[in-house]
Amino acid sequence: MRVESLLDVTVNTRYPYRYSCGTIASEFFAALRDEKKILGRRCGACGRVYIPPRPVCGPCWSPTTAWVEIGPQGVLECFTVVGFTFLDPMTGKSRPVPYGYGMIRLDGAQARFQHFLEESDPRKLRVGMRVEAVFAAERRGSLSDIRHFRTVE
């Protein structure tokens, strides 16, 4: 059978949905939103504390069993200053440049936490400096509830 022409049909549809991040991440985001607390999860076998929290420890494959309040201060372990704009996935808006971004080992955790830095001058940032979380005035239960980390030295 030979097809002479194709049928083209346009259909307008909607796909409404709500994304569920699961019970562990839900509790993490609720604590950010409601209490301005950063929570991690402790491995029941080796004691490693994860931020963001996860259900299973990477190195030993044991379940994480306890909530631990960590931070809000920590140590800047590495950083970059970004000079090009992009759409911030948390807000959908262009991020003003330049801006700092770092890997932070929060007090009480072994895992690093990635986030924006208030400081954008690389001459004023250094590995090993102390930083602390600055929470947004209006919080919604997302990573953007932490606006950025500021230096405390």
matplotlib code that plots the C-alpha trace (Angstrom):
import matplotlib.pyplot as plt

x = [0.0, 1.4, 0.6, 0.0, -0.2, 0.0, -2.7, -1.5, -3.6, -3.0, -4.4, -4.1, -3.6, -2.7, -0.7, -1.3, 0.8, 2.4, 5.9, 6.4, 10.0, 9.3, 9.1, 12.8, 13.1, 9.6, 10.7, 14.0, 12.1, 9.4, 12.2, 13.8, 10.4, 8.8, 11.8, 14.8, 16.6, 18.9, 18.5, 20.7, 20.4, 22.8, 23.8, 22.9, 26.1, 29.0, 27.5, 28.1, 25.7, 24.3, 23.0, 20.8, 19.4, 19.2, 17.7, 20.9, 24.6, 26.7, 29.9, 28.3, 24.8, 23.2, 20.0, 20.1, 18.2, 18.2, 17.6, 20.4, 20.2, 23.3, 24.8, 23.7, 27.5, 30.1, 33.4, 33.8, 35.7, 35.8, 34.1, 33.8, 32.6, 30.4, 30.5, 27.8, 24.1, 21.7, 18.2, 18.2, 16.4, 15.0, 13.4, 13.1, 14.7, 18.1, 20.7, 22.5, 26.3, 28.8, 27.8, 29.6, 28.9, 30.5, 30.7, 30.1, 30.8, 28.2, 29.0, 27.9, 27.9, 30.4, 28.8, 29.2, 26.3, 26.3, 24.8, 25.1, 27.4, 26.7, 30.2, 31.1, 34.6, 37.1, 39.7, 37.4, 36.8, 39.1, 39.0, 38.6, 36.7, 33.6, 30.2, 26.6, 23.2, 21.0, 17.3, 14.8, 12.1, 9.4, 10.0, 8.2, 9.9, 12.6, 16.4, 15.7, 14.6, 18.3, 19.0, 22.8, 25.7, 27.6, 31.1, 31.4, 35.1]
y = [0.0, 3.4, 6.5, 9.6, 12.1, 12.2, 13.3, 16.1, 16.7, 19.4, 18.7, 21.1, 19.2, 19.9, 17.6, 18.9, 17.1, 17.5, 16.2, 14.3, 14.4, 11.6, 11.5, 12.3, 15.3, 16.5, 16.6, 18.4, 21.1, 21.5, 22.2, 24.8, 26.5, 26.3, 26.4, 27.8, 24.6, 22.6, 18.8, 16.0, 12.2, 10.0, 6.6, 4.0, 2.0, 4.4, 7.6, 9.7, 12.6, 13.6, 16.9, 16.9, 14.0, 10.6, 7.2, 5.2, 5.7, 5.7, 4.0, 1.3, 0.9, 1.1, 3.0, 6.4, 6.3, 9.6, 13.3, 15.6, 19.4, 20.7, 24.1, 26.8, 27.6, 25.6, 25.8, 26.8, 23.9, 25.2, 28.0, 29.7, 33.1, 32.9, 35.7, 34.5, 34.7, 31.7, 30.9, 30.0, 26.6, 27.5, 30.8, 30.6, 34.1, 35.3, 35.2, 38.5, 38.3, 37.9, 35.5, 33.2, 29.5, 27.1, 23.7, 24.0, 21.4, 22.4, 21.9, 18.5, 16.9, 15.0, 15.6, 18.9, 21.2, 23.3, 26.7, 30.4, 32.7, 36.3, 37.4, 37.5, 39.0, 36.1, 38.1, 38.1, 34.4, 31.6, 27.9, 27.2, 30.4, 30.2, 30.9, 30.8, 30.3, 33.4, 32.4, 34.0, 36.2, 34.2, 30.5, 27.9, 24.6, 24.5, 25.0, 28.7, 29.1, 29.5, 32.7, 32.3, 31.8, 34.8, 35.0, 35.2, 36.1]
z = [0.0, -1.0, 1.0, -1.1, 1.7, 5.5, 7.8, 10.1, 13.3, 15.9, 19.3, 22.2, 25.5, 29.1, 31.3, 34.8, 37.4, 40.8, 41.3, 44.5, 45.8, 48.4, 52.1, 52.9, 50.6, 51.7, 55.3, 54.3, 52.3, 55.0, 57.6, 55.3, 54.7, 58.2, 60.6, 58.6, 59.5, 57.3, 57.9, 56.9, 57.3, 59.2, 58.1, 60.7, 60.0, 59.4, 60.8, 57.7, 57.4, 54.0, 52.8, 50.8, 52.7, 51.0, 52.0, 51.5, 52.3, 49.2, 50.6, 52.7, 51.2, 54.6, 55.2, 56.7, 59.9, 61.7, 61.0, 62.1, 62.1, 60.4, 59.6, 59.0, 58.9, 57.1, 55.2, 51.6, 49.9, 46.4, 44.4, 41.1, 39.9, 36.9, 34.4, 31.9, 32.4, 32.3, 33.4, 37.0, 37.2, 40.7, 39.5, 35.7, 35.6, 34.3, 37.0, 37.4, 36.7, 38.1, 40.8, 43.1, 43.4, 45.8, 47.4, 51.1, 53.8, 56.4, 60.1, 61.1, 57.6, 55.6, 52.2, 50.3, 49.5, 46.3, 46.4, 45.4, 47.3, 48.2, 47.3, 43.6, 43.8, 43.6, 45.4, 48.5, 48.4, 49.5, 50.1, 53.8, 54.7, 56.9, 55.3, 56.5, 55.0, 54.4, 54.2, 51.9, 53.6, 51.9, 51.7, 49.6, 50.4, 47.8, 47.6, 46.8, 50.4, 51.0, 49.1, 49.2, 51.6, 53.0, 54.3, 58.1, 58.4]

ax = plt.figure().add_subplot(projection="3d")
ax.plot(x, y, z, "-o")
ax.set_aspect("equal")
plt.show()
